[in-house]
Amino acid sequence: MNAVELKTELLQHCQKQVDNRYSKIKQTIADIEESLLEEAKNSSGDKHETGRAMLQIDRENAGKQLQEIEKIVPLLKKIDVKATSDYARLGSLVYTDKFIYFISLSIGTVPIGKTDYLCVALNSPVGALISGKKNGDEFNLNGNVYKIISVK
């Protein structure tokens, strides 16, 4: 599998994660809205007011999560899997002596074939350390030194 095919597959994993999370959050919001309607029908006493207030808080939290997901979607669209560079940046595959990183979203390990790839965000601690590095460069993470073998 060449680098473009590999990056395409990794990007699809990232997109799938975002889509799943988006669907779950939308469902959570719909469930909360339904519960709020039920609370409105049964409104009598402090117990119901407390329940309603807690549902409002849950709805606000779900709304914030939805906003975060909506910020990620344009970032995914910026990733050009066909672009090559001699330094690590968004969309790069970075081979080190210990791991292979795909700079995209922080979704963790993605197994493809017999190899595990670590998907990390550019603004994550690891992504920030890798960003701008070239073949032969090193970075230190949690007391471990990583040597970059290649950037694709």
C-alpha positions as CSV (number, residue, x, y, z in Angstrom):
1,M,0.0,0.0,0.0
2,N,1.5,3.3,-1.0
3,A,1.5,6.5,1.2
4,V,-1.5,8.1,-0.6
5,E,-3.6,4.9,-0.2
6,L,-2.6,4.6,3.5
7,K,-3.3,8.2,4.3
8,T,-6.7,7.9,2.5
9,E,-7.6,4.9,4.7
10,L,-6.5,6.7,7.8
11,L,-8.4,9.8,6.9
12,Q,-11.5,7.6,6.4
13,H,-11.1,6.2,9.9
14,C,-10.9,9.8,11.2
15,Q,-14.0,10.8,9.3
16,K,-15.9,7.7,10.5
17,Q,-15.0,8.6,14.1
18,V,-16.3,12.2,13.6
19,D,-19.5,11.0,11.9
20,N,-20.2,8.5,14.7
21,R,-19.6,11.1,17.4
22,Y,-21.7,13.6,15.6
23,S,-24.6,11.1,15.3
24,K,-24.3,10.2,19.0
25,I,-24.4,13.8,20.1
26,K,-27.4,14.6,17.9
27,Q,-29.2,11.6,19.3
28,T,-28.4,12.7,22.9
29,I,-29.7,16.2,22.1
30,A,-32.9,14.7,20.7
31,D,-33.3,12.5,23.7
32,I,-32.8,15.4,26.1
33,E,-35.4,17.5,24.1
34,E,-37.9,14.7,24.4
35,S,-37.2,14.4,28.2
36,L,-37.7,18.1,28.6
37,L,-41.1,17.9,26.9
38,E,-42.1,15.1,29.2
39,E,-40.9,17.1,32.2
40,A,-43.0,20.1,31.0
41,K,-46.1,17.9,31.0
42,N,-45.5,16.6,34.5
43,S,-44.3,19.9,36.0
44,S,-45.3,20.1,39.7
45,G,-43.0,20.7,42.6
46,D,-39.3,21.2,43.3
47,K,-38.4,17.7,42.2
48,H,-39.5,18.3,38.6
49,E,-37.8,21.8,38.6
50,T,-34.5,20.1,39.6
51,G,-34.9,17.4,36.9
52,R,-35.7,20.1,34.3
53,A,-32.7,22.2,35.3
54,M,-30.4,19.1,35.1
55,L,-31.7,18.3,31.6
56,Q,-31.0,21.9,30.6
57,I,-27.4,21.6,31.8
58,D,-27.1,18.3,29.8
59,R,-28.5,20.0,26.7
60,E,-25.9,22.8,27.1
61,N,-23.1,20.3,27.5
62,A,-24.2,18.3,24.4
63,G,-24.5,21.6,22.5
64,K,-20.9,22.4,23.4
65,Q,-19.8,19.0,22.2
66,L,-21.7,19.5,19.0
67,Q,-19.9,22.8,18.4
68,E,-16.5,21.1,19.0
69,I,-17.3,18.4,16.4
70,E,-18.5,21.1,13.9
71,K,-15.0,22.8,14.3
72,I,-13.3,19.5,13.4
73,V,-15.1,18.9,10.1
74,P,-13.4,21.8,8.3
75,L,-10.1,20.6,9.6
76,L,-10.6,17.2,8.1
77,K,-11.4,18.8,4.7
78,K,-8.0,20.6,4.9
79,I,-6.1,17.3,4.9
80,D,-4.7,16.7,1.5
81,V,-3.6,13.0,1.4
82,K,-1.8,13.6,-2.0
83,A,0.4,16.4,-0.7
84,T,4.0,15.5,0.1
85,S,6.4,17.5,2.2
86,D,9.9,17.0,3.6
87,Y,8.6,18.2,7.0
88,A,5.8,17.0,9.3
89,R,2.5,18.9,9.0
90,L,-1.2,18.3,8.9
91,G,-1.8,15.2,6.8
92,S,1.7,13.8,7.1
93,L,2.6,10.2,7.9
94,V,5.6,10.4,10.2
95,Y,7.7,7.2,10.6
96,T,9.8,7.2,13.8
97,D,11.9,4.5,15.3
98,K,9.1,3.6,17.7
99,F,5.7,4.5,16.1
100,I,4.1,5.7,12.9
101,Y,2.0,8.9,13.3
102,F,-0.7,10.3,11.1
103,I,-1.1,14.0,11.9
104,S,-4.9,14.5,11.7
105,L,-7.2,14.1,14.7
106,S,-6.5,12.6,18.1
107,I,-8.4,9.3,17.7
108,G,-5.7,7.0,18.9
109,T,-4.4,3.8,17.4
110,V,-5.8,2.6,14.0
111,P,-4.7,-0.8,12.9
112,I,-4.3,-1.3,9.2
113,G,-3.0,-4.7,8.2
114,K,-0.5,-5.8,10.7
115,T,0.6,-2.2,11.5
116,D,-0.7,0.2,14.1
117,Y,-0.8,3.9,13.2
118,L,-1.3,6.6,15.8
119,C,-3.6,9.4,14.7
120,V,-2.7,12.6,16.5
121,A,-3.9,16.1,16.2
122,L,-1.5,18.9,15.2
123,N,-2.3,20.8,18.4
124,S,-1.8,17.7,20.7
125,P,1.4,17.4,22.7
126,V,2.8,14.8,20.3
127,G,1.6,16.7,17.2
128,A,3.2,19.9,18.5
129,L,6.5,18.1,19.0
130,I,6.5,16.4,15.6
131,S,5.3,19.5,13.6
132,G,8.0,20.9,11.4
133,K,10.4,18.1,12.0
134,K,12.3,16.4,9.1
135,N,14.0,13.1,8.4
136,G,16.7,12.5,10.9
137,D,15.3,15.0,13.5
138,E,14.6,13.9,17.0
139,F,12.0,14.8,19.7
140,N,11.7,14.0,23.3
141,L,8.3,12.8,24.7
142,N,7.9,11.7,28.3
143,G,11.7,11.1,28.6
144,N,11.9,9.0,25.5
145,V,13.8,10.1,22.5
146,Y,12.1,9.5,19.1
147,K,14.0,9.7,15.8
148,I,12.1,10.5,12.7
149,I,13.0,8.0,9.9
150,S,10.8,9.5,7.2
151,V,7.9,11.9,6.5
152,K,5.4,11.1,3.8
